Amino acid sequence: ACQGGGTYDSPPSNKTLPLIHYLLDNGADPQKGSWRDCGALCTALEFSRPLEILDKMIDKGATVDDFVFSEAVRSRRIDAVELFFEKATLHCSTKKMLHEARKTKDREIKSLVKAGVAKRTDQPKWWQIWK
């Protein structure tokens, strides 16, 4: 549904957005289903789905791994990168996130990722809470 008939030669149709909402609202697992085995969240990024879809997928349990994060950075989805740092479960190495941002040579992406990584690493670890 996230691909929605789109190919790299033609963009997906927004006609499938209600279907995506329906599937997610009725128990579809956002970790399942994929385009090239990268998962639904990555497919939504690759086919330029709106932020509301990505947000709903995260609310329904989608996690962000290195591949998904890299796709958001490569496609210059600043909105998605911000969303990932704000509310997603990140299964990404900070080294990989910073590396992907540097590869883009995009100042906005680089500063966003640097700030997100800094915020993420500044949070106390569970063992530091009890001090």
C-alpha positions as a printed Julia matrix, in Angstrom:
131×3 Matrix{Float64}:
  0.0    0.0     0.0
  2.88   2.4     0.71
  4.24   1.84   -2.76
  0.76   2.6    -4.09
  1.45   1.76   -7.71
  4.47   4.01   -7.83
  7.7    3.15   -9.53
 10.9    5.08   -9.74
  9.65   6.41  -13.08
  6.26   7.55  -11.8
  5.3    8.78   -8.34
  2.77   6.87   -6.24
 -0.83   7.9    -6.19
 -2.27   9.54   -3.1
 -5.39   7.46   -3.73
 -3.87   4.74   -1.53
 -3.49   6.99    1.55
 -6.94   6.04    2.93
 -6.01   2.38    2.47
 -2.76   2.86    4.39
 -4.64   4.56    7.24
 -7.25   1.79    7.22
 -4.63  -0.95    7.38
 -2.71   0.7    10.22
 -5.91   1.49   12.14
 -7.0   -2.13   11.86
 -3.91  -3.88   13.12
 -1.5   -4.03   10.18
  2.02  -4.43   11.48
  4.19  -1.56   10.16
  7.26  -3.75   10.61
  5.94  -6.22    8.02
  5.37  -5.87    4.33
  8.02  -4.35    2.23
  9.48  -3.2    -0.97
 12.79  -4.98   -1.52
 12.62  -6.39    2.04
 13.34  -3.02    3.66
 10.08  -2.76    5.62
  6.99  -0.61    5.29
  8.53   2.5     6.86
 11.4    2.45    4.38
  8.95   1.92    1.52
  6.92   4.9     2.71
 10.09   7.0     2.6
 11.19   5.71   -0.79
  7.82   6.51   -2.3
  7.53   9.97   -0.69
  4.61   9.26    1.58
  3.52  12.23    3.74
  4.79  12.7     7.27
  1.38  11.78    8.71
  1.85   8.23    7.39
  5.35   7.93    8.85
  4.08   9.3    12.16
  1.22   6.82   12.28
  3.57   3.94   11.47
  5.81   4.94   14.37
  2.77   5.23   16.65
  1.8    1.7    15.59
  5.23   0.25   16.39
  7.53   0.85   13.44
 11.15   1.18   14.46
 13.95   3.0    12.69
 17.07   1.04   11.84
 20.21   2.13   10.01
 18.67   1.43    6.6
 15.5    3.45    7.27
 17.47   6.32    8.77
 19.86   6.33    5.81
 16.94   6.42    3.37
 15.46   9.46    5.14
 18.81  11.26    5.04
 19.55  10.3     1.42
 16.13  11.49    0.28
 16.56  14.74    2.26
 13.41  14.09    4.32
 14.15  16.63    7.03
 10.63  16.21    8.38
 11.17  12.46    8.77
 14.59  12.83   10.41
 13.1   15.29   12.93
 10.23  12.88   13.6
 12.64   9.98   14.12
 14.64  11.89   16.72
 11.48  13.14   18.45
  9.51   9.95   18.84
 10.81   6.86   17.04
 12.51   3.88   18.57
 15.95   4.17   17.01
 17.97   1.03   16.37
 20.79   2.97   14.71
 24.39   3.5    15.57
 25.28   7.13   16.17
 28.4    6.62   14.07
 26.29   5.45   11.1
 23.81   8.33   11.49
 26.59  10.92   11.49
 28.33   9.23    8.56
 25.15   9.27    6.44
 24.59  12.94    7.23
 28.15  13.87    6.29
 27.81  12.07    2.95
 24.96  14.36    1.89
 27.0   17.56    2.14
 23.7   19.21    3.11
 24.28  21.63    6.0
 20.72  21.46    7.29
 20.71  17.66    7.41
 24.16  17.57    8.99
 23.26  20.02   11.75
 19.92  18.3    12.4
 21.53  14.88   12.74
 24.39  16.24   14.85
 21.9   17.9    17.23
 19.7   14.78   17.35
 22.64  12.52   18.09
 23.91  14.91   20.78
 20.49  15.0    22.43
 20.23  11.23   22.24
 23.66  10.63   23.77
 23.18  13.27   26.49
 20.24  11.39   28.01
 21.12   9.58   31.22
 21.53   5.82   31.01
 19.38   3.67   33.28
 22.24   3.07   35.7
 22.9    6.82   36.02
 19.35   7.53   37.16
 19.92   5.78   40.51
 22.95   7.86   41.5
